[in-house]
């Protein structure tokens, strides 16, 4: 199955010049069977698909829900959650990457760095977080190994990173304009129809085919020195936006992530706890979730304050 795993549509990303309908039309003409919508810190693009197009247009095409999340310390991260899991916290940018990983895994999702070897501040390997602890990359579920809008050296380094850590490699066009749509691809070994099927497949760590055509000139090559200024401007915008959303992020964190994050995929603590209580890992996860729900019900005072705001 051929998909574009990094897509921005103008219904969700203010910097995109491609409508969702146009995006799908171009992809279908190029032989794609699906796409992953990854707008910046919002699900609005996917909401447009769900509310206006699903079941009415392009019924032979698979549209999956994702998001490109801006962390405060590790650049852009692509997140994929199971269908039906409604996490508004992911639309409030600015979480540290370690917290994001715990939150996503605890709620059944997967994640990986977008253009990991690209621009400073925006790309994982060019952030302070990576410099301090590069081994955190082991906690990702996949790595974007090819991005149409990145230069050759950046993509080559990303592919080596995926190979070194034995992570499934994604290919995505990162398109914001029609000329880039479908210029990168990911070939899945089997057909998927929803986010849960994709998540299940990626957790098996299959060897994926990812590649494409680098855009004639990457944006930063076209802009020259202006590119650096824009990069720093985006960093300021990102930091400012994260600070402005701090209240919303804390509120959503208490609502959706009220307990200390425990990563059920990686944590040895979980296995030890399960053994001591003579429960299986799955049973313990279930009991952990029940405790979370109970705590949310008990926190009536916070709920009243949150509803007023």
C-alpha positions as a Python dict, from the first residue, in 0.01 Angstrom:
ca = {
    (1, 'X'): (0, 0, 0),
    (2, 'X'): (143, 336, -106),
    (3, 'X'): (91, 637, 122),
    (4, 'X'): (219, 990, 174),
    (5, 'X'): (289, 1000, 549),
    (6, 'X'): (345, 1375, 597),
    (7, 'X'): (69, 1597, 454),
    (8, 'X'): (-46, 1953, 522),
    (9, 'X'): (-381, 2077, 390),
    (10, 'X'): (-509, 2432, 398),
    (11, 'X'): (-817, 2330, 598),
    (12, 'X'): (-577, 2258, 886),
    (13, 'X'): (-241, 2431, 829),
    (14, 'X'): (-238, 2808, 772),
    (15, 'X'): (83, 2778, 569),
    (16, 'X'): (-59, 2519, 325),
    (17, 'X'): (-178, 2617, -22),
    (18, 'X'): (-337, 2280, -105),
    (19, 'X'): (-698, 2191, -29),
    (20, 'X'): (-769, 1839, 95),
    (21, 'X'): (-971, 1758, -216),
    (22, 'X'): (-688, 1873, -444),
    (23, 'X'): (-433, 1683, -235),
    (24, 'X'): (-621, 1355, -264),
    (25, 'X'): (-684, 1406, -637),
    (26, 'X'): (-312, 1454, -706),
    (27, 'X'): (-214, 1154, -492),
    (28, 'X'): (-463, 928, -669),
    (29, 'X'): (-328, 1040, -1008),
    (30, 'X'): (20, 938, -889),
    (31, 'X'): (-92, 592, -778),
    (32, 'X'): (-127, 645, -403),
    (33, 'X'): (-389, 457, -200),
    (34, 'X'): (-379, 670, 113),
    (35, 'X'): (-240, 962, 312),
    (36, 'X'): (-168, 1066, 670),
    (37, 'X'): (-285, 1421, 748),
    (38, 'X'): (-26, 1582, 976),
    (39, 'X'): (-125, 1945, 1023),
    (40, 'X'): (63, 2160, 1272),
    (41, 'X'): (-78, 2114, 1624),
    (42, 'X'): (-436, 2066, 1503),
    (43, 'X'): (-674, 1801, 1373),
    (44, 'X'): (-879, 2054, 1175),
    (45, 'X'): (-772, 1911, 840),
    (46, 'X'): (-889, 1565, 941),
    (47, 'X'): (-1207, 1709, 1091),
    (48, 'X'): (-1284, 1861, 754),
    (49, 'X'): (-1245, 1516, 594),
    (50, 'X'): (-1464, 1352, 858),
    (51, 'X'): (-1741, 1613, 852),
    (52, 'X'): (-1751, 1705, 483),
    (53, 'X'): (-1596, 1436, 266),
    (54, 'X'): (-1584, 1092, 427),
    (55, 'X'): (-1833, 858, 261),
    (56, 'X'): (-1919, 1123, -1),
    (57, 'X'): (-1599, 1171, -203),
    (58, 'X'): (-1287, 964, -270),
    (59, 'X'): (-1441, 652, -115),
    (60, 'X'): (-1163, 441, -269),
    (61, 'X'): (-893, 636, -80),
    (62, 'X'): (-775, 595, 282),
    (63, 'X'): (-731, 913, 488),
    (64, 'X'): (-560, 866, 825),
    (65, 'X'): (-549, 1106, 1120),
    (66, 'X'): (-213, 1231, 1244),
    (67, 'X'): (-61, 1550, 1378),
    (68, 'X'): (278, 1725, 1359),
    (69, 'X'): (335, 1831, 1718),
    (70, 'X'): (572, 2112, 1819),
    (71, 'X'): (759, 2010, 2134),
    (72, 'X'): (938, 2266, 2348),
    (73, 'X'): (1271, 2084, 2336),
    (74, 'X'): (1288, 1835, 2046),
    (75, 'X'): (1145, 1990, 1732),
    (76, 'X'): (856, 1848, 1530),
    (77, 'X'): (715, 1505, 1612),
    (78, 'X'): (457, 1314, 1406),
    (79, 'X'): (194, 1153, 1629),
    (80, 'X'): (-64, 889, 1533),
    (81, 'X'): (-339, 797, 1780),
    (82, 'X'): (-600, 519, 1751),
    (83, 'X'): (-931, 624, 1597),
    (84, 'X'): (-1181, 723, 1862),
    (85, 'X'): (-913, 844, 2104),
    (86, 'X'): (-985, 1215, 2148),
    (87, 'X'): (-678, 1391, 2289),
    (88, 'X'): (-710, 1771, 2280),
    (89, 'X'): (-381, 1801, 2469),
    (90, 'X'): (-208, 1726, 2139),
    (91, 'X'): (-352, 2050, 1999),
    (92, 'X'): (-178, 2256, 2267),
    (93, 'X'): (185, 2264, 2157),
    (94, 'X'): (482, 2291, 2391),
    (95, 'X'): (509, 1961, 2581),
    (96, 'X'): (860, 1826, 2648),
    (97, 'X'): (932, 1527, 2427),
    (98, 'X'): (971, 1283, 2720),
    (99, 'X'): (623, 1373, 2848),
    (100, 'X'): (482, 1351, 2495),
    (101, 'X'): (624, 1000, 2446),
    (102, 'X'): (476, 879, 2775),
    (103, 'X'): (139, 1039, 2701),
    (104, 'X'): (112, 899, 2348),
    (105, 'X'): (223, 546, 2438),
    (106, 'X'): (2, 533, 2747),
    (107, 'X'): (-299, 611, 2530),
    (108, 'X'): (-218, 358, 2259),
    (109, 'X'): (-49, 579, 1999),
    (110, 'X'): (283, 587, 1817),
    (111, 'X'): (517, 872, 1730),
    (112, 'X'): (842, 959, 1555),
    (113, 'X'): (1051, 1263, 1459),
    (114, 'X'): (969, 1453, 1139),
    (115, 'X'): (1271, 1554, 925),
    (116, 'X'): (1498, 1452, 1218),
    (117, 'X'): (1820, 1584, 1063),
    (118, 'X'): (1685, 1910, 922),
    (119, 'X'): (1681, 2268, 1046),
    (120, 'X'): (1794, 2374, 1392),
    (121, 'X'): (1515, 2390, 1654),
    (122, 'X'): (1268, 2217, 1419),
    (123, 'X'): (1443, 1882, 1386),
    (124, 'X'): (1517, 1633, 1662),
    (125, 'X'): (1893, 1578, 1610),
    (126, 'X'): (1951, 1954, 1599),
    (127, 'X'): (1799, 2026, 1939),
    (128, 'X'): (1947, 2048, 2288),
    (129, 'X'): (1736, 1752, 2400),
    (130, 'X'): (1909, 1522, 2154),
    (131, 'X'): (2252, 1656, 2244),
    (132, 'X'): (2188, 1588, 2613),
    (133, 'X'): (2039, 1242, 2564),
    (134, 'X'): (2057, 1098, 2210),
    (135, 'X'): (1939, 758, 2335),
    (136, 'X'): (1587, 892, 2378),
    (137, 'X'): (1548, 818, 2009),
    (138, 'X'): (1509, 452, 2107),
    (139, 'X'): (1168, 538, 2250),
    (140, 'X'): (1028, 649, 1915),
    (141, 'X'): (824, 403, 1709),
    (142, 'X'): (938, 519, 1364),
    (143, 'X'): (1161, 778, 1197),
    (144, 'X'): (1084, 993, 894),
    (145, 'X'): (1371, 886, 671),
    (146, 'X'): (1274, 1078, 358),
    (147, 'X'): (1122, 1423, 332),
    (148, 'X'): (1073, 1589, -7),
    (149, 'X'): (1146, 1936, 130),
    (150, 'X'): (1478, 1840, 292),
    (151, 'X'): (1817, 1840, 116),
    (152, 'X'): (1992, 1517, 21),
    (153, 'X'): (2232, 1519, 317),
    (154, 'X'): (1947, 1558, 566),
    (155, 'X'): (1754, 1263, 420),
    (156, 'X'): (2067, 1046, 402),
    (157, 'X'): (2138, 1109, 771),
    (158, 'X'): (1777, 1036, 863),
    (159, 'X'): (1785, 705, 673),
    (160, 'X'): (2105, 605, 856),
    (161, 'X'): (1939, 693, 1186),
    (162, 'X'): (1641, 468, 1111),
    (163, 'X'): (1873, 184, 1013),
    (164, 'X'): (2097, 226, 1317),
    (165, 'X'): (1808, 209, 1563),
    (166, 'X'): (1609, -45, 1358),
    (167, 'X'): (1303, 177, 1330),
    (168, 'X'): (1044, 163, 1051),
    (169, 'X'): (1124, 436, 797),
    (170, 'X'): (854, 678, 684),
    (171, 'X'): (856, 882, 365),
    (172, 'X'): (652, 1201, 349),
    (173, 'X'): (628, 1492, 110),
    (174, 'X'): (568, 1752, 384),
    (175, 'X'): (377, 1933, 110),
    (176, 'X'): (248, 2284, 158),
    (177, 'X'): (196, 2348, -214),
    (178, 'X'): (74, 2137, -508),
    (179, 'X'): (416, 2092, -670),
    (180, 'X'): (540, 1879, -378),
    (181, 'X'): (233, 1657, -329),
    (182, 'X'): (309, 1288, -375),
    (183, 'X'): (683, 1344, -423),
    (184, 'X'): (757, 1111, -131),
    (185, 'X'): (607, 776, -43),
    (186, 'X'): (590, 496, 212),
    (187, 'X'): (512, 142, 98),
    (188, 'X'): (336, -68, 362),
    (189, 'X'): (357, -448, 333),
    (190, 'X'): (-18, -478, 386),
    (191, 'X'): (-332, -272, 339),
    (192, 'X'): (-460, -63, 632),
    (193, 'X'): (-795, 108, 663),
    (194, 'X'): (-766, 289, 996),
    (195, 'X'): (-516, 427, 1249),
    (196, 'X'): (-533, 121, 1475),
    (197, 'X'): (-433, -110, 1190),
    (198, 'X'): (-142, 119, 1104),
    (199, 'X'): (-30, 138, 1469),
    (200, 'X'): (-47, -241, 1503),
    (201, 'X'): (160, -283, 1188),
    (202, 'X'): (428, -30, 1289),
    (203, 'X'): (468, -191, 1631),
    (204, 'X'): (573, -510, 1455),
    (205, 'X'): (870, -310, 1322),
    (206, 'X'): (834, -410, 957),
    (207, 'X'): (1094, -306, 703),
    (208, 'X'): (919, -32, 505),
    (209, 'X'): (1015, 111, 170),
    (210, 'X'): (1044, 490, 194),
    (211, 'X'): (1172, 727, -70),
    (212, 'X'): (1078, 978, -335),
    (213, 'X'): (1205, 1276, -526),
    (214, 'X'): (1367, 1569, -354),
    (215, 'X'): (1210, 1894, -463),
    (216, 'X'): (1415, 2069, -732),
    (217, 'X'): (1540, 2305, -465),
    (218, 'X'): (1465, 2281, -96),
    (219, 'X'): (1295, 2594, 37),
    (220, 'X'): (1600, 2698, 237),
    (221, 'X'): (1820, 2676, -73),
    (222, 'X'): (1580, 2900, -266),
    (223, 'X'): (1561, 3160, 12),
    (224, 'X'): (1932, 3155, 98),
    (225, 'X'): (2021, 3374, 402),
    (226, 'X'): (1652, 3455, 456),
    (227, 'X'): (1601, 3090, 552),
    (228, 'X'): (1805, 3130, 873),
    (229, 'X'): (1610, 3438, 972),
    (230, 'X'): (1284, 3250, 917),
    (231, 'X'): (1411, 2957, 1122),
    (232, 'X'): (1488, 3182, 1420),
    (233, 'X'): (1157, 3363, 1370),
    (234, 'X'): (974, 3031, 1378),
    (235, 'X'): (1160, 2939, 1698),
    (236, 'X'): (1043, 3264, 1861),
    (237, 'X'): (688, 3205, 1732),
    (238, 'X'): (692, 2847, 1860),
    (239, 'X'): (819, 2945, 2205),
    (240, 'X'): (570, 3230, 2227),
    (241, 'X'): (284, 3008, 2114),
    (242, 'X'): (382, 2739, 2364),
    (243, 'X'): (388, 2995, 2645),
    (244, 'X'): (52, 3138, 2540),
    (245, 'X'): (-101, 2791, 2548),
    (246, 'X'): (50, 2693, 2881),
    (247, 'X'): (-279, 2732, 3071),
    (248, 'X'): (-473, 2530, 2813),
    (249, 'X'): (-198, 2267, 2812),
    (250, 'X'): (-200, 2235, 3191),
    (251, 'X'): (-580, 2214, 3194),
    (252, 'X'): (-588, 1947, 2925),
    (253, 'X'): (-303, 1763, 3092),
    (254, 'X'): (-499, 1740, 3416),
    (255, 'X'): (-809, 1635, 3227),
    (256, 'X'): (-653, 1376, 2996),
    (257, 'X'): (-324, 1286, 3163),
    (258, 'X'): (-396, 1313, 3536),
    (259, 'X'): (-153, 1053, 3669),
    (260, 'X'): (224, 1032, 3651),
    (261, 'X'): (300, 905, 3302),
    (262, 'X'): (387, 538, 3283),
    (263, 'X'): (483, 402, 2945),
    (264, 'X'): (323, 53, 2923),
    (265, 'X'): (523, -33, 2613),
    (266, 'X'): (867, 16, 2763),
    (267, 'X'): (847, 31, 3140),
    (268, 'X'): (991, -261, 3331),
    (269, 'X'): (806, -122, 3630),
    (270, 'X'): (481, -229, 3471),
    (271, 'X'): (596, -587, 3426),
    (272, 'X'): (726, -612, 3783),
    (273, 'X'): (405, -468, 3919),
    (274, 'X'): (201, -715, 3717),
    (275, 'X'): (404, -1010, 3845),
    (276, 'X'): (373, -901, 4209),
    (277, 'X'): (-2, -861, 4181),
    (278, 'X'): (-31, -1191, 3988),
    (279, 'X'): (-200, -1010, 3701),
    (280, 'X'): (-107, -1010, 3337),
    (281, 'X'): (31, -696, 3178),
    (282, 'X'): (-294, -633, 2992),
    (283, 'X'): (-498, -671, 3312),
    (284, 'X'): (-271, -427, 3491),
    (285, 'X'): (-303, -173, 3211),
    (286, 'X'): (-679, -206, 3243),
    (287, 'X'): (-668, -151, 3620),
    (288, 'X'): (-439, 149, 3568),
    (289, 'X'): (-693, 301, 3329),
    (290, 'X'): (-978, 237, 3577),
    (291, 'X'): (-780, 417, 3848),
    (292, 'X'): (-734, 710, 3611),
    (293, 'X'): (-1108, 731, 3538),
    (294, 'X'): (-1187, 713, 3909),
    (295, 'X'): (-947, 995, 3986),
    (296, 'X'): (-1105, 1210, 3715),
    (297, 'X'): (-1452, 1149, 3865),
    (298, 'X'): (-1332, 1242, 4213),
    (299, 'X'): (-1179, 1567, 4094),
    (300, 'X'): (-1516, 1745, 4081),
    (301, 'X'): (-1379, 2076, 4196),
    (302, 'X'): (-1138, 2096, 3904),
    (303, 'X'): (-1409, 1994, 3657),
    (304, 'X'): (-1633, 2280, 3769),
    (305, 'X'): (-1350, 2532, 3737),
    (306, 'X'): (-1254, 2395, 3395),
    (307, 'X'): (-1611, 2414, 3261),
    (308, 'X'): (-1639, 2779, 3366),
    (309, 'X'): (-1323, 2859, 3172),
}
